[in-house]
Amino acid sequence: QLQLVESGGGLVQAGESLRLSCAASGSIFSIMRLGWHRQAPGKQRELVADITGGGSTNYADSVKGRFSISRDNAKKLVALQMNSLKPEDTAVYYCAARSNVVREYQYWGQGTQVTVSS
């Protein structure tokens, strides 16, 4: 089992930066694929970045070059550095984890609100 808790959200102006963190508890963190998702009002939840146990990363086109995902298996942390934020980035951000052998993310945090004003 795995528990995930996000932190670091807030209200910022366009062009500023935020760093989101997700702290995990559980013994299986190091072998899980980790992802950051976001959901804005009226929109479907989307995957914005993920990282494998081996450190390979993927980004949605809308955030590529601005966001960076990283993990620290020893500390059981996954972070999302968000630079050059835009109003379109406003959403609730969730971290999640899954086994590499399943399609769906299995474990989810409670979410943290990110609001970017123009």
C-alpha positions in Angstrom: 0.0 0.0 0.0 1.0 3.6 -0.6 -0.1 6.9 0.7 0.6 10.2 -1.2 0.3 13.8 0.1 0.9 16.8 -2.1 2.0 20.2 -1.0 3.3 23.5 -2.5 0.3 24.8 -4.4 -0.8 28.4 -4.1 -1.7 31.6 -5.9 1.0 33.2 -8.2 1.2 35.6 -11.1 1.9 34.6 -14.7 5.6 34.1 -15.3 6.3 33.0 -11.7 7.3 29.6 -10.5 6.1 27.0 -8.1 7.5 23.7 -6.8 5.0 21.0 -5.9 6.1 18.1 -3.7 4.5 14.8 -3.0 5.5 12.8 0.1 4.9 9.0 0.1 4.7 6.5 2.8 5.0 2.8 2.1 7.6 0.2 1.1 6.9 0.0 -2.6 7.6 3.6 -3.7 10.9 3.0 -5.4 9.4 0.5 -8.0 6.4 2.6 -8.9 5.8 4.8 -11.9 4.9 8.3 -10.7 2.8 10.9 -12.4 1.6 14.5 -11.9 -1.9 15.1 -13.2 -4.1 18.2 -13.2 -7.8 18.9 -13.6 -9.3 22.3 -14.4 -13.0 23.2 -14.0 -14.9 21.8 -17.0 -12.0 19.8 -18.3 -10.9 16.2 -18.0 -8.1 15.2 -15.8 -4.8 15.1 -17.8 -1.4 13.7 -17.2 1.2 16.5 -17.3 4.4 14.6 -16.4 5.5 11.2 -15.3 8.7 9.4 -14.4 9.7 5.8 -14.3 11.7 4.0 -11.6 14.7 4.3 -13.9 14.3 8.0 -14.3 12.8 8.3 -17.8 10.4 11.2 -18.1 7.5 12.3 -20.3 5.7 15.6 -20.5 2.6 16.9 -22.0 3.3 19.2 -25.0 1.6 22.0 -23.1 4.2 22.0 -20.3 7.3 20.7 -22.1 10.2 23.0 -21.5 8.6 24.7 -18.5 7.9 21.9 -16.1 10.3 19.3 -14.7 9.5 16.1 -12.7 12.0 14.5 -10.4 12.0 11.8 -7.7 14.1 10.9 -4.7 13.5 7.3 -3.8 15.5 7.5 -0.6 13.3 10.3 0.7 10.2 8.9 -1.0 9.5 12.2 -2.7 8.4 13.2 -6.2 8.5 16.9 -7.2 7.2 19.0 -10.0 9.1 22.2 -10.7 6.8 24.6 -12.6 8.4 27.6 -14.3 7.0 30.4 -16.5 3.5 29.6 -15.3 0.5 30.6 -17.4 -3.1 31.2 -16.4 -3.9 28.1 -18.5 -2.0 26.1 -15.9 -4.6 26.8 -13.2 -5.9 23.5 -11.9 -5.9 21.1 -9.0 -2.7 19.1 -9.3 -2.5 15.5 -8.1 0.4 13.1 -7.7 -0.2 9.4 -8.4 1.6 6.1 -8.6 1.1 2.8 -10.3 2.8 -0.4 -11.1 4.4 -0.7 -14.5 2.2 -3.7 -15.3 -1.1 -2.0 -15.0 -2.8 0.7 -17.1 -4.4 2.8 -14.5 -2.8 4.8 -11.7 -3.6 3.0 -8.5 -2.7 5.4 -5.7 -3.6 9.1 -5.6 -3.0 12.1 -3.4 -5.6 14.5 -2.2 -4.6 17.3 -4.7 -3.3 20.8 -4.3 -4.7 23.9 -5.9 -2.5 26.0 -8.3 -4.0 29.3 -9.4 -2.1 31.5 -11.9 -3.4 35.1 -12.4 -2.8 37.1 -15.5 
